[in-house]
Amino acid sequence: MSDRVGALAGGEAEVFGPLSDERADDVRVVESELIATGQVWDMRRDSFEFAGTVLARDYVDHTGAVAVLALDEDDRVLLIKQYRHSTGHRLWEIPAGLMDVPGESGLAGAQRELAEEADTQADSWHLLLDLFLAPGSSSEAMRVFLARGLSPATHSYVRAEEETELEPVWVPLEEVVDAVLDGRVQNTVTANAVLAAVAARSRGWSTLRSAELPWSARAAVPGFRSR
């Protein structure tokens, strides 16, 4: 990778080093208020110093979440169909869930979700993607894992509510990519995961990272630091 990432139009300024999001440790939160408590997550209002003034912003104070792209030996992806009330659709998704178990690591959460939602376990785990899903309105940090070496799993979790109708299927990776690009599969995490998997596979999986890397992005969001 080039050390020189790019320049602004007209060459007024240049960026050197690998392209990377930057933690804003210079932005100081002066007040943080829980303004609404929800059934799953809350709303928070932060006042913070920015560019010489104090701004206030409301956002969903999210626990964070994990997702799993489970890929079998035939390059098929495990998908489940789940009703999502906020969209009014049943969406095809990869297994995913909230980081709502205190002290649980991202990897442990992903392993739990794969078992609970798809009765599946994996011998091989890698970190595929780190995402902020809606950075303009939510603190949700999402970590997406690639799971391979799959086999049936047993667990004591009882699926309830929307999860009672989960419909798992195995679909060729290329077919899922086609569905994403054609607008037939619109779940954000699923789209990102399958496109990233194709890109990683084209590079001999050399871009995969350790599944146990510290989740610094989630730890840095204002709501998480306030817990």
C-alpha positions as CSV (number, residue, x, y, z in Angstrom):
1,M,0.0,0.0,0.0
2,S,1.2,3.5,-0.8
3,D,2.2,5.7,2.1
4,R,0.6,8.6,0.3
5,V,-3.2,8.1,0.4
6,G,-4.4,11.2,-1.5
7,A,-4.8,15.0,-1.7
8,L,-7.6,17.5,-1.6
9,A,-8.7,19.0,-4.9
10,G,-6.2,21.6,-6.1
11,G,-3.4,20.1,-4.0
12,E,-4.0,22.3,-1.0
13,A,-3.4,19.5,1.5
14,E,-2.2,15.9,1.4
15,V,-2.8,12.9,3.6
16,F,0.2,10.6,4.3
17,G,0.0,7.1,5.7
18,P,-2.6,4.4,5.3
19,L,-6.2,5.5,5.1
20,S,-7.7,5.1,8.5
21,D,-10.6,6.5,10.6
22,E,-9.3,8.5,13.5
23,R,-10.4,8.4,17.1
24,A,-11.4,12.0,18.1
25,D,-9.8,12.2,21.5
26,D,-9.7,16.0,21.1
27,V,-13.5,16.2,21.3
28,R,-14.6,16.5,24.9
29,V,-18.0,15.6,26.1
30,V,-19.1,18.1,28.7
31,E,-22.5,16.6,29.5
32,S,-24.2,13.3,28.7
33,E,-27.9,12.7,29.4
34,L,-30.0,9.6,29.0
35,I,-33.2,11.1,27.5
36,A,-35.2,7.9,26.8
37,T,-35.0,4.3,27.9
38,G,-36.1,1.8,25.3
39,Q,-37.0,-1.9,25.3
40,V,-33.7,-2.9,23.5
41,W,-31.6,0.3,23.5
42,D,-31.7,3.9,24.7
43,M,-31.5,7.4,23.4
44,R,-28.7,9.7,24.7
45,R,-28.0,13.4,24.3
46,D,-24.4,14.6,24.5
47,S,-23.1,18.1,24.6
48,F,-19.5,18.4,23.4
49,E,-16.9,20.9,22.6
50,F,-16.2,21.1,18.9
51,A,-14.3,23.7,16.9
52,G,-14.6,26.4,19.6
53,T,-18.3,25.9,20.4
54,V,-20.5,23.5,22.3
55,L,-22.8,21.3,20.2
56,A,-25.6,18.9,21.3
57,R,-26.5,15.7,19.5
58,D,-29.0,12.9,20.2
59,Y,-28.2,9.3,19.2
60,V,-29.1,5.7,19.8
61,D,-26.9,4.5,22.6
62,H,-26.3,1.0,21.3
63,T,-24.7,-2.0,23.0
64,G,-22.8,-3.0,19.8
65,A,-23.4,-6.2,17.8
66,V,-21.7,-9.0,16.1
67,A,-22.4,-11.0,12.9
68,V,-21.1,-14.2,11.3
69,L,-20.5,-15.0,7.7
70,A,-20.5,-18.8,7.9
71,L,-19.0,-20.2,4.8
72,D,-19.0,-24.0,4.1
73,E,-16.5,-26.1,2.0
74,D,-18.6,-25.4,-1.1
75,D,-18.4,-21.6,-0.7
76,R,-22.1,-21.5,0.4
77,V,-23.2,-18.8,2.9
78,L,-25.5,-19.5,5.8
79,L,-28.5,-17.1,5.6
80,I,-31.6,-16.7,7.7
81,K,-34.8,-14.9,7.0
82,Q,-36.0,-12.7,9.8
83,Y,-38.9,-10.2,10.2
84,R,-37.6,-6.7,11.0
85,H,-40.4,-4.5,12.1
86,S,-38.7,-1.1,11.5
87,T,-38.4,-2.0,7.8
88,G,-41.7,-3.9,7.3
89,H,-39.8,-6.7,5.6
90,R,-38.6,-10.2,6.2
91,L,-34.9,-9.8,5.3
92,W,-32.3,-12.4,4.4
93,E,-29.4,-11.9,6.8
94,I,-26.3,-13.6,8.1
95,P,-26.6,-14.6,11.8
96,A,-26.2,-11.6,14.0
97,G,-27.1,-10.3,17.5
98,L,-26.5,-7.8,20.2
99,M,-23.5,-7.7,22.5
100,D,-25.8,-7.8,25.6
101,V,-23.9,-10.3,27.8
102,P,-21.7,-8.3,30.3
103,G,-18.0,-8.9,29.8
104,E,-18.5,-11.0,26.6
105,S,-15.9,-10.6,23.9
106,G,-16.8,-10.1,20.3
107,L,-15.6,-13.6,19.3
108,A,-17.6,-15.2,22.2
109,G,-20.7,-13.2,21.2
110,A,-20.3,-14.3,17.5
111,Q,-19.9,-18.0,18.6
112,R,-23.0,-17.7,20.8
113,E,-25.1,-16.1,18.0
114,L,-24.1,-18.7,15.4
115,A,-25.2,-21.5,17.8
116,E,-28.4,-19.8,19.0
117,E,-29.7,-18.7,15.6
118,A,-28.4,-21.4,13.3
119,D,-27.5,-24.4,15.5
120,T,-24.0,-24.3,14.1
121,Q,-20.4,-24.1,15.4
122,A,-17.1,-23.5,13.6
123,D,-13.5,-24.6,14.0
124,S,-12.0,-21.6,12.3
125,W,-12.7,-18.0,13.1
126,H,-11.3,-14.8,11.6
127,L,-12.2,-11.1,11.8
128,L,-13.6,-10.0,8.4
129,L,-15.0,-6.4,9.0
130,D,-15.4,-3.7,11.6
131,L,-18.3,-1.3,10.9
132,F,-20.2,1.7,12.3
133,L,-23.6,1.0,10.9
134,A,-25.3,4.4,11.2
135,P,-22.7,6.9,12.4
136,G,-25.0,9.9,12.0
137,S,-27.6,8.6,14.4
138,S,-26.3,5.6,16.4
139,S,-23.2,4.5,18.3
140,E,-23.7,0.9,17.0
141,A,-20.3,-0.8,16.3
142,M,-20.6,-4.0,14.4
143,R,-17.9,-6.7,14.2
144,V,-18.3,-9.3,11.4
145,F,-16.5,-12.6,11.6
146,L,-15.8,-15.3,9.0
147,A,-16.5,-18.8,10.3
148,R,-15.4,-21.9,8.6
149,G,-15.0,-25.6,9.5
150,L,-18.7,-25.8,10.3
151,S,-20.6,-28.5,12.2
152,P,-23.9,-28.8,14.1
153,A,-24.0,-27.3,17.6
154,T,-26.2,-27.9,20.6
155,H,-27.3,-25.2,23.0
156,S,-30.0,-24.4,25.6
157,Y,-31.2,-21.2,24.0
158,V,-35.0,-21.2,23.1
159,R,-35.8,-19.0,20.1
160,A,-38.8,-16.7,20.8
161,E,-40.7,-13.7,19.3
162,E,-39.5,-12.9,15.8
163,E,-36.8,-15.6,16.0
164,T,-39.5,-18.4,16.1
165,E,-39.8,-18.3,12.3
166,L,-36.1,-18.1,11.4
167,E,-35.6,-19.9,8.1
168,P,-31.9,-21.0,7.5
169,V,-30.7,-21.7,4.0
170,W,-27.3,-22.3,2.4
171,V,-26.8,-20.1,-0.7
172,P,-23.7,-19.9,-3.0
173,L,-21.6,-16.8,-2.1
174,E,-21.7,-15.5,-5.7
175,E,-25.5,-15.9,-5.7
176,V,-25.8,-13.8,-2.6
177,V,-23.5,-11.1,-4.1
178,D,-25.7,-11.1,-7.2
179,A,-28.8,-10.6,-5.0
180,V,-27.1,-7.7,-3.2
181,L,-26.0,-5.9,-6.4
182,D,-29.5,-6.5,-7.9
183,G,-31.2,-4.9,-4.8
184,R,-33.0,-8.1,-3.8
185,V,-31.0,-8.4,-0.5
186,Q,-30.7,-5.1,1.3
187,N,-29.5,-5.9,4.8
188,T,-26.5,-3.7,5.4
189,V,-24.4,-6.2,7.3
190,T,-25.1,-9.0,4.9
191,A,-24.2,-6.8,1.9
192,N,-21.0,-5.7,3.4
193,A,-20.0,-9.1,4.6
194,V,-20.5,-11.0,1.3
195,L,-18.8,-8.2,-0.8
196,A,-15.9,-8.3,1.7
197,A,-15.7,-12.1,1.5
198,V,-15.4,-12.0,-2.3
199,A,-12.7,-9.3,-2.1
200,A,-10.8,-11.2,0.6
201,R,-11.1,-14.5,-1.3
202,S,-9.7,-12.8,-4.4
203,R,-6.6,-11.9,-2.3
204,G,-6.1,-15.4,-1.0
205,W,-7.8,-14.5,2.3
206,S,-4.6,-12.5,3.2
207,T,-6.7,-9.6,4.5
208,L,-8.3,-11.7,7.3
209,R,-7.4,-10.6,10.8
210,S,-7.2,-12.4,14.2
211,A,-10.7,-13.0,15.6
212,E,-9.3,-12.0,19.0
213,L,-8.1,-8.5,18.2
214,P,-9.2,-5.9,20.8
215,W,-12.4,-4.1,19.8
216,S,-11.1,-0.6,20.3
217,A,-13.8,1.1,18.0
218,R,-16.6,-0.2,20.2
219,A,-14.8,0.8,23.4
220,A,-14.3,4.4,22.1
221,V,-18.0,5.3,21.4
222,P,-19.3,7.9,23.9
223,G,-22.3,5.8,25.1
224,F,-20.1,2.8,25.8
225,R,-17.7,4.9,27.8
226,S,-20.6,6.2,29.8
227,R,-21.7,2.7,30.9
